[in-house]
Amino acid sequence: MNEIAEKEGRAQMYYRPVYAMHKWWARRLGSVFRAISLYTLLDDPEGVSVFEPGHEGGTLADYGDDADGESDLDVASLLERVDMTDPESLWELYPKDVRVEDKKILDPFMGGGTSLVEASRFGAEVVGNDLNPVAWFTTKKELEAGQTDVEELEAAFEQVKEDVADEITQYYKTPCPNGDHDADVMYNFWVKELDCVSCGHTVPLFGDYRVAKGRYENDEKYNVLCPDCGAVTLVDDWQSESMCNDCGHGFTPKDGNVGRSKYNCPDCGQKYSITDAIDEQGGYDLRLYAIEYYCSDCDAAGEAKSQYKGYKRAEESDFDLVESAREEWEDSPELHEFVPQEKIPEGAITAASSVSGNDIFRHGYEDWSDLFSTRQLLSLSKLLKSIDEIEDDKLRELLLLAFSGSLRYTNFLVGYHHTRNHIHDIFKTNSFNSPTKPTEGNVWGTEYGLGSFASTYESIRRGVEYANSPTERYMDGGEMVESEKFAQPIGDDATVLQGDMRELEYEDEFDAVITDPPYYDNIIYSEVSDYFYVWQKILLEDEYSGFDKDKTPRAESIVTNPYLDKTAEDFESELGQAFSVIRRALKDNGTLTFTYHHSDSESWGELLESLCNVGFEVTATYPITADINKFIEGEAVTFDIVVVARPIDDTEPASWNSLRRDIYRTARRTRQKLEENRDLSRGDIGVMEMGACFREYSKHHGKVQRDGEIMSAKEVVQEIYGIIQEASDIGVEDVFIDLLDTSNPSFDDVNKLCRGTNATPEDLKETHLYNQDDGFELGTWDNEKRQAYIQERVNGDGGEHLSNLDKLQFLRYRYEKGQAVQNYVEKWDVDDDLRELAGRLADVTGDGTYTRVLGDRDITSYGE
């Protein structure tokens, strides 16, 4: 799974284009949720059909029979064989077109909809919910993509293209440097300017004078701006002194006028805070200084790439287009209703805070429309107006999704990646950062360039094509292979809801909940998603109730938010409420499976507390990422885990001493089983050990007592960490009981079981708990050398230095010989630890005498 996930994570737009249709934050990988769905939904072989991709006509039973005439991929057989030591038995179905009957899945925190999309591919009925309307709209369109005709979508796009493409692109033309014709503008390069507070000189806010790295035959050079004549010139090294090829001016391109949030006036040397100057001067000016162009005429004429695609200075005609766009915008009041009218709300990300360290308001922005140039507002409003005129709701909304997606790159908060020669996403830091050199892309788009409407539409079209006939990628012989197309489309039976999941009223309805719950200090999605929301709202506010407010919901979000004084305690309480709703919605035999972004034992304790309080037990955990070495070194780690939980009716009381030993044995057995059967890293095994240990705790949640006090889940998790990380207080008695529980124990088992404990093989040997004089023997109560060792200690010091194991084996021996035990039981003052150890010995050996010798003082009362 990890091998596929790693590759998909680097190229999701090609592996699963449906998820590239629109931005959503912290989107989980489709391959991970396909695997979760596969192992969650396939529990009844009678309700499963498996089709070979590209062969809708028959099930897999028609293919690949073995010599005995039985199918190698019989579902019942596969299900029977599945456990953690042989997961591949069901994994063979991963690349197949698998269908299930009568399964209903819920994701109450659907976000970008990955869980619903993947479960729907199995033919399950899926229901999703999200508080955020942008997430709701994105998921709605992903699920509807599989029910959309690609040709109809193409026709709708062509209608918009015919309507406004020429009107928009006329403002993105520039004189071609190679002839008397125009080229297309890919990007316009702007710089902010302020007046020096000391001398009044205009200061352009260049951190340095780079425009972009050279391309093609000039890929070792840099395009830089000459600060004297304004030409774009090629230099060998932008960090060293250079000379302009146009005017001969000498300068060092790396020496700009900006550093550490201050400008440095080139005329008088005054240094001053940029945001203070913006505040005092009521804003800043913008100057267009360079252009990246593409010339289709030169391309068609066979010119070299460096001729038809490159960088140039801004000219008079370029300034004229800016002015023409401004005039048309001012003369077109009917278009103003197609741009946002809302103010930017203050919040943890938009205002200065520990979350982002950025205050968008100090950079002069007040309204959402302030983030765009006049030319962008004109182009975007024309585009949105044209989309609004598409009659079919489904097609109109898909084009709106393309429009919304293009906003990531169409604004004045994006800058240019100098070494990669393209603009970057507004949310590359999940914040609103204001660059001093904003870059304006071609809104409609041309042959080259990132983030235009035409290019984001292509992402929508590819998503729709994929959703109609998905494929699957899988590893075969070390190579990634793509399957034939599946016949089952995405979103065949889907419902998506928008609102607070704590208001869902489902009861005993879902076979499974598959989700990615909020992580308490993750991105505050409501604030960043507002950027898309205010544009989507223009077309959707009269269609859907979730788009009738000025911003997305804040207070209802289950997340810590310092701006709203929502604390970690609030998060824990609200997550508990959410799990309660999930528990009620699940059938009694249902499963809750979710991914969790894990960092430390405390956050795990909070999660476990919330889950167990409402009646879940954690039954397994699995790592999504591999080879987590830090986990076993006791350091804080960050990785993703799949958590599986199931409803539990009640818990049983337990002492911590008893539970600790059960947890130790569970961890050891899990580790041993995995090491024997699977080639896994120690970190991966540790994650699975942790799940097994959580299950042991879950059975006793709220009733684990230590020193007369009930332990919290956080306290238990901390202890579990210690046990798994091999820093536990497991001693000689624990190792000996594990040896009793081992079939045909040997000295090798002694060595293995002592690792990571406070016991050593020497400790066990000195106390005669094993000997190798005549082959390997355990020092059981009836072992001659072991009993001689105990008798010597009893007779020598009256039992003062006897261990609890010594005492119990001594009593067991006397009982067998018909000798009284009463006086010893009274003298040793039997406590809980001794009784607990007696119970463990009785369990592992099947010999109830260990407990009986402590339960009655009179030997004559014991039966046969």
N, C-alpha and C positions, 0 to 999 in steps of 0.2 A: 504494500500500500504506500509506504513512504517513498519508494522509488518512483512510482507513478506521480504521487503528489508533488515531489520535488520538481519533476519536469513540468507538470501542469502549472505550478506556481510561477514558473518563468515565462510561460507562453499561454496564458488562459484564453486569450482572444482566439487562438487557433484550436485549442483543445475543446473548449466549450464556449462558442461565440455568443451563446444566449446571455452569458454573464458580462459580456462587454457592451451590452446595450445601453447601460447607464451606470454611472458611478454610485457605489454604496460602500461605506466604510467597513473595514475589518471583515470583508466577505470571505467566508470559508470556501475551501476548494470543493468543487463538484465531485471529484473522485473520492474524497473522504466521505461525503454524504451518500454517495452511491454505495460505498462499502457498508456504511451504517444501515442504509435501507435494505440492502441484500440480506444482512444477518438479522435484521429486525423483522422483516416481513415474511421470511420463508420459515414458518414453523409448522405448516400443515401441508404435506406433500399432495394431498387431494385437491388443494386449492391453488396449485402452482402449475403453470404451463411454461415451457421453455422453448423458444424458437431460435433457430440459427439466423443471425442477421443476414438479410438478403434472401431468405427462404421462408417466406410467410406461410407457405403451404403446409408445413408439417413440423411436428415437435422434434426435439433432439432424439427421441426414441427411434426416429427414422434414419439416424446417422450413426456410424461408428460402433456397431455392435461388436462385442468381443467374441472369442471362440466359443463361449458357452451360450451365445445367443442373447445375453443380457446387456442392456445399455450400460456403457461405462459411466454415464451421467444420470443414473437413476436418482431422482430427487430424494426419495425416501431414504435410500442408502446414504446419500450425501449428508442429509440432516442427522442421521443416526451417528455418523462418524465425527461430527464437529465437536471439538473442544479446543482448549487453548493450546494443546500440544499438537493438534492436527487441523489447524484452521483452513489449510489449503483445500480440504475436501469440498467445502462449499465455494471456495474462491474460484473454482473452475467455472462457475456460472457468472462471474463478474462481467466478462465480455459478451454474454449472451442476452438475447431479447427475452427477459424473464417477465412473466405476468402473474399477478396474484388476484385472487377473488375475495371480495367482501372484506377488504381492509380499509380502515379509516384512520388517517394520520392527522395530528394537530401540531402546528408550530405557533405558539403564542407570541414568540419574539422573532418573527420571520425575517426582519431586516431586508436584505437583498434577495430573499426567497430561495436560497440554494437548497434547503431541505425539501421544500415543496416541489421544486422542479425535479429533483432526483427521485423523490418518492412517486411522483406522478408518472415517471417513465416506466414504473412497474405496473401501472394501471390502477394504483390505489386512489381512493377518494382522499383529497387533501384539503385541509382547512388551515388557513393562516391568519394571523392577526399581527398588527403592529400599531403602536401609538403614533408613529411619525407618518404623515400623509405622503411624503416623498418616497419613503420605503414602500408604503402601500401601493402607490402608483407604479413604481418600478417593478415590483413583484407581479402586480396585476398584468402589466404588459408582457412580462416574460412568459407568464402562463398562457396568455392569449396568443402569443406568437405562434405556438403550435397549431392554433386554430385559424390562422390567417393565410390567405392566398398570396403568394409572393408576387404574382403578376398584377394583382389588384393594388398591392403596395407600390409596385414600380409605377403603375399608372398614376397613382396619387402624387408620388414624388415628381413625376414629369409634369403634372399640372402646376405644381408650385414652381418648378424650374422655369417653365414657360412664362409664368406670371411675373416673377420678380428677379430671376437670376441676373438678367442683363442690367436691370435697374441698380442692383447692388454692385455688380462687378465693375460698372463704369467708374465707380469711385476708388477702385483698386487697380489703376493703370499708371504706368510711368514710362517716360521715354526710354527706349532700349538703347544701351550704350553702343550698339553695333550697327545702327542704321536709322533711317527716317521712319520709324514705326513704334508702336507702343508694345511694352511687355506687361505681363501680369505681375502685380505686387503679391509676393508671398507674405512678407512681414514689413511693417513700418516701425522704425526705431525712434523712440522719443526719449527726451531727457527732461527732468524737472529742473526749473531754474528759480533762484531766490535772489533778492537784493541783499547785498552785504549790509549788515546793520551799522557798520562803521563808515564805509565810504560810498555806499550806494551802488557799487559795481555789480553787474549781473553775474551771478555765480552759477554755472551749469554743474549739476550734481553728478559728476562722473567719478566713480570710485577708481576707475582706470579707463583707458581709451580703447579697450578691445571692442571690436564689433563681432568678429567670429573667427574661428580657425579656418585656415585655407583648405580648399578642396582640390581633389584630382591631382594635377601636376604640382600644385602649390600646397599639398597637404602638410608640409613641414613648416609652413609659414603662418602668419596671422594677418587677418584684415583688421586694421586699426583706424581710428579717426584722427586726422590731423587737427589738433586744437587751434591751429593758426588759420588754415584756409578751409577747413571743413571737408576735405577730400577723404575718401576711404582708400587707404593705401596698404600695400602688402609689405610686411617687415619680416625679417628672419627671426627675431626674438622680441616678444612684446615686453619682456622684463628688462631689456637693455636699451641703451641710447640708440635711437634710430633716426632716419631722415625721411621726410615726406617725399614720395616720388613725383608729386605734382608741383610743390612750391619750394622744396629743398629745406624746409624748416626742420631743425633738429630738436628732438624731444624724447623723453622716456615714457612709453605708453602706460607703464604700470603706475606712474605718478599722477593720480587724479586729484580731485578737489574734496573728496569725501573720505572720512575715516572715523570709526567709533561713534557713529550717529551725529557727527559734526561736519560742517563744511569748513573749508579753508580758502579764504578769499585769495585768488591769484594776484590781485592788484595790491592789497594792503596787508595781507597775511593774517587777517582777523579769523579766529576760529569761533564757531558758534553752533549751538544745538539746532539741528534741522527742524525738529518739531516745535521748538520755541519760536523759531523764525516764521514757520508756517502759521502758528497761532497769532503772532504779532502782525503779520502782513496779510492775514485773512485768506491764506491759501498760497499757491505757487503758480508759476507759468509753466507751460509745456512747449518744447520745441522739437519739431521733426528734424532729425539730422541724417538719417541713412535709411536705405531700403534694400531688402533682399528681393530679387526679381527672378521670374522665369519667363523666357520668351519662346512662345510656341512657333513663331515664324522662323527664328534662327534654328530651333530644334528640327523643324521640317526641312530646312535648307541643308541640314547635315553639318552644322557648325559643331565645334568641340563643346563638350559639356561646360567647360569653364567659361565659354562665351555666352551660352544661352541660360545659364543659371549662376548667379553671383550676387555681389554687393556693390552698391553705388551710393554716392552722396544724394541727398534730397535736393530737388531743383524747384524752380519757380512754379512749374506746372503741377508739381506735387502739392505745394502750398495752396495753389488755386483750387485743387480738388477738395482739400480740407475746408476751405471757405465756402465752396459750392454746397458741400454736404451740410454745413452749418446753416446756410440760408434756406435750403429746402426743409430742414428740420423745423426751423422757426416758422416757415410758411405752411406747415402740415399739422395743424392741431389735432386732426382726426387720428393721426398716428400715435399721439401721446398716450392714448388709452391702452396702447399695446406695450407699454413699458411700466415697470413697477412704480407705484406711488408711495410705497411704505418707507418709513424711516428705518435705519439699521437699529435693531434693539441692542441695548447694552447687555453684556453677559460676560461669562468667564473667559471666552475666547476673543470676543470683539473688543473688550476693554482690557486695560492692563491687568495682568494677574499672573499667578504662579503657573497657570495652565499654559499660556502662550508667551507671556512676556511682551506682548504687543498690544498697542492701543490704537485701533483703526481710526478713532475719532481725533486723535492728536495729529493725524496726517491729513486732516481736512475733509474727511468723509462723514456725511450725515445721513444721506438717503442712499438706498441701494442703487439708484440711477447714477450716483456720483462715481461709481466704480467703472463707468464706461465713458468712452469718448462720444462726442456728438455724432460722428460718422458711424460708430457702432450702434448707437441708439436708433439712428435712422434706418440702418440696414436690418437690425434685429426686429424693429417694429414692423417693417414691410414684410419680413419673412413670417413673423407670427400672425399678422393679419391674413396673409395668404393661406397659411395652414388652417386658420379658423374657418376658412371658406370651403374646406373639404367636407363633403356631406356625410360620409360614412364615419361613425363614431370611432370604431376600432382603428381605422386607417389614420384618422386625424390625430388620435392620441399617440400612435406610434411615431408620427412625424413630430409631434410635440416632444416626445421623448428624445428624438434626435436633436431637436432644437435645444432642449435643456442640456443634453450632453455636450453640445458645442460650447456652452457657456463656461465650461472649465477652462477654455483657452481664449475665449472672446471677452476680454475685460482689460482694465488697465492695472491689474494686480499681478499680471504675469510678466516675467522677464525672459531673457534669452539665455539658453545654455550655450556658452561660448565654444566649448570643446565638442559639443554634439551637434551644433548647428540647427537647433530648433527651439521653439518656445517650451516652457514647462507648464505644468498643471497649476492652477490657482491653489490647489490643496496638496501641493507636494509636501507641506509641513503641517497639514490639517489645521491651518490657521489663516488669518487674513494679513499677510505681510505686504507692505507697500514698498515696491522697488523704486529706486531713484531713476532707473532707466526702463520704463514700461515698454512692452512690445505689442503692437497692434497687428493681429493677423487678418487675413482676407476672410471676411465673414462667410461669403458663399464658398470660396475656395477655388483653387486652380489645380494644375497637374500635380504640383508638389505642395507640401505644407501640412502642418499638423493642426487638428482641432477645428477645421472649418465645418460648416453645416453639411456640405456634400460628403465629406469624409466620415462624419459621425452617422450620416444616413447609411453609408455603406456598412457600418457596424450593426445598425438595426436590420438591414437586409440580410446580412450573414446570420444574425441571430434568429431571424424568422425562418430562414432556410434550414438551419440546424434544428430548430424546435419542431419543424414538420417531420424531419427524418433524422433523428440524432444518430451519432456514431459513438463508439467507445474506443479509447486507447488503452492498450495493455502491453505488458512485457512478455516477449516470447524469445527465449534464447538470448536474453540480454539486450534485445532490440525492442524499441517501441513500435507497436503495430497498431494501425487503425482498422477497426472492423468495417464491415459493410453497413449500410444504413438500416436502422431499426424501423419496423413498421409502426410501433407504438409512438405517437407524437407526445409532446409535452403538454400538460395542462388539460387532459381530456375531461377530468371531473374535479374541478377546483373551485374553491370559494375563498375570497380574501376579505378580511374585515379590518376596519380602521378604528382604533380606540384603545382605551386602557384594558389590558388583558385581565386585570383583576375584576373586571365587570362581566367577563364571560360566564355564562350560566350553564355550560354543558355539565352533564352528570352521567358517569358510567357509559360513555359513548365511544371512546377512542381506543383502538388497539395499541396505539403507540403515540408517544409524544417525542418528536425529534426536533431538537432546537439548539440554538446558540444563545444562552441567556446573557444578559448584560454583565459586564465585568466592572467592578465598582469604580475604578479610576481610569476608565477608558475614555475615548473621545466623546465629547458632549455633542452627539449627533444633531440634536435639535438646533444648535446654533449654526453649525456649518451647513446643514441642509436648508436653512432659511434662504440661502443664496439661490438654490434651485426653486424653492417653494414659491417665492414671490413672483417668479416668471410663470411657473405652471399654473398658479392661482388665476392668472388673467383669463385663461380658457376654461378652467375647471371649477371656479367658485360657484357657478350656477348649476353645475352638474353633480357635485359631490359635497356632502356636508363637511368633510374634513378640510376643505379649502376655503372656509368662510371666515377665517381669522387673519390677523395681520402677521402672525408668525406661527411656527409649529409649537406643539405643546411643550411646556418646560417642567412645571411643578410635578406633573404625573410621571415623569421619566424616572425609572428605577436606576439611579446613578448618583454618585456623589457630585455635587455641584457647589463649589465654594461661593459662587456669586449668589446662589439662593439659600446658602447656609444649610445645604443638604449634606449630612455627614456620613461617615462609614457606618455608624449605628443605624441611621435611617435606611441606608442601602440594605443592611442585613435584615432589618425588620420588613422592608418592602419585598425583598426577595423571598422571604418566608411566606408572605401573603401570596406571592405568585406561585410558589410551589404548592400551596394549599389548593389553589384553583386547578392546577395541573392534576393533583391527586384526585380531586373530585371528578375531573373530566375523564380520567382513565378508567378503563374496565379493571376489575380486580386482578385479572391475569395480564394486564398490560405492562408495557415497559416505558420508562423514560430514558432516553439516550440524548446526551448533549455533549458538546465540546466545551472545554473549560481552559481558559488562559491562566496557567498556573505560575505563581511566583514564589510563594513561601508557605510555611506550615500554618501561619495565622489565617491567611485567606482560605486555605483548605478547611480549617476549623470552622470558619464562618459558614462556608458552603455546606459542610456536613451537618452543622447545627440546624441550619435552615431546612435542609432536606429531611433529616430525621424527625424534627419537631412535628412535621405534618404527616408522618407515616410512611416514609420511604426507607428502604435499606439500599445501600450501595452494593451492587453485586459484582462489579468489575470495573477496572480502569485500563485503558490501553493508550500507549504513546502514539502520537501522530508523527513526531519527529524522532530521529534515531540517534543512538550513541550519545546520550546525555551524560557525559562524564562528571559534570559538576554535581549531579544528583547524588552520586555515591561518595563524593568528597565532602558532603555536608554544607556546600555553599548554596546561596540563594540561586535559583534557576528560573528561567522563563521558557516555557514550552507549552504546546497544546496537548491536551489529553481528552480522549473520549471517555465519558463516564456513563455507566449503565446503572440504573436504579429501578427497583420494583416496589410496589406497595407491600407493606407489612402490617399485620393486624395489631400486634402488641409486642412488647419487648419483655425480656426476662431479667431480673436482678442478677448482678454478678459483682464479686469483689475484684478490685483492680489486680490483685496478685494473680487471681485465677485467669482473668481476661488477658493479662500481660503474657502469661505463659501460652495461652491459646493463640494469641497473636504471633508470638515468636514461632510457635510450631507451624502455624498457617504460612507465615512468611518463608520458613525454611522449606516446607513441603512444596510450596509454589515455585520457589527458586530451583529446588532440586528437580522437579518435574520438567521445568522449562529448560534447564541446562542439559538434561538428558535427551530431550526431544527436539529442541529448537536451537538454531544458531543465532542468538540474540545478543545485543550488547548488554553490559551490566546495567546501564541506565534504563533500557527498555524493560528488563526483567524487574528492576526496582519499581517501575510504575505499576506493573501488573501485580507485584507483591502488595503494593499499597492498596490496590483495589480489593484484594482478598482480605487484607487486614481491616479495611473499612467495613467490609461485610461482617466480620466478626464483631466489630464494635456496634454496628447498626442494630444487631439483634438485642443489644442491651442498653441502647441509648436512653439517657436520663435516669438509669438505674445502676450505674457503675460507681461503687463506693470505695473510697480510699481514706483511711484514718477517720472514719465516721462522716466524711463529706462526699457529696455527689460530685463526680468529675464532669466538667464541661467537655464538649466535643473538641474544643481548641486544646485543652490539656491532653486529651487522649491522642489527638493527632500529633502533638509534639512528641509524645512518647513513641508513637508508631514510627515517626521519622527516625528516632534514635535506634529503634530495632532494625529497621530496613537499612539504615546507613551503617549498620554494624558497630554501633556505639552503645549497645544495650547492656543491662546488668544481668544478662543470662549467665548462670553459673553451673557448677558441677552437677547439681541435681537435675537441672533442665536437660543437660547433655545426656546424662545417664538415662532419663526417661525416653529421650529420642532414640537412644540406642536400643532400648527395650522395644520400641515401636518399629525398629528396622529389621527386616527379614534377613537372616544370616549375616549379622553384623561382623565387621572385621576391623583391623587396626586402621585401615584407610577411612572407614566411617568415623572412627574416633577423631582422626585428623580433620576431616571435613566438618564435622559437627562442632568442633571447638573453634573454628575460624570465626572471628568477629564476636566472640564471647569472652567472659572473664575466666573461663576454664581453659586449662591446657591438658594435653594428653598426660603430662607428668602428674598433674593433680589427680587425675583419675587412677593412674597407676599406683601412686603412693597410698591412696585410700583403698586399694585393691578392688576398685570398681571394674577393673578388667585385669586379666593376666594372660601371658603368652607362653607359660611354661610348657604346657602340653597342647599347643594350638591355642587359638584365641578363645577365651572364655569371659563372659560377663560376670561381674560380682553380684549375682542375685542373692537373695536372703539365704538360699540353701547352698551357696558356694562355700566350700570349706575354708578357703583362705580369706575370703571376705568376712565370714562370720568370726573367724579367729581374730581378725583385726578389730572387729567391733567388741568382742568379748574382752579383749585386752584393755580397750579404752574404758569400758564400763567398770571393770574390776579395778582399773588403775586410778581413776579419778571420780568414780561414781556417776559418770555421765556428764560431767561439767563441760567437756569439750566435744560432746557428740553432736553431729549434725542431725537435722530432722530425718534425713534418709537413714542415718545410722540407727536412730531410735525406732523407726518403723520396721526396718529389717530385723532388728533385735526382738521386737515384740512379735513379729510374724514367726520368727524362729521359735520362741518360747511357746507360742500357741500351738505350733506343730508338735512340740515335744510334750504338750499337756501340762506345761508349767504356768504358774500364776503370773498375770501381768498387772494386776490391780495396783500393787504398791508402786510400780514404775510409772503407770499412767498418772497416779496421784502426785508422785514426786516431780514429774516433768511438767506439770501444769499445762495440759493440752491447750494450745491456742489455735486461732483460725489458720495460720500458716501450716501447722502440722496437719490439721484436718484436711486442708485443701490439697496438700501433697499426698495424703492417704487416698483421697478421691482420685487423683491423677494416676497413682500407681494401680489402683483397682481398675480404672478404665483401660489402661494400656495393657494390663496383664490378664484382665478378666477374673481377677482374684479378689473377691469381696472381703476377704479376711482383713485386709489392710484397714478398712473402715470400721469393721466390727470390733477390732481390738481396742479402738478408741471410744466406741459407742457404749460399751458396757464395762463396768468395773469388775464383775464377778465372772471368772473364767468358766464356772460350772453352768452359767446361763447360755453359753454358746451351743448351738446345735451342731449336727454333723456338717 
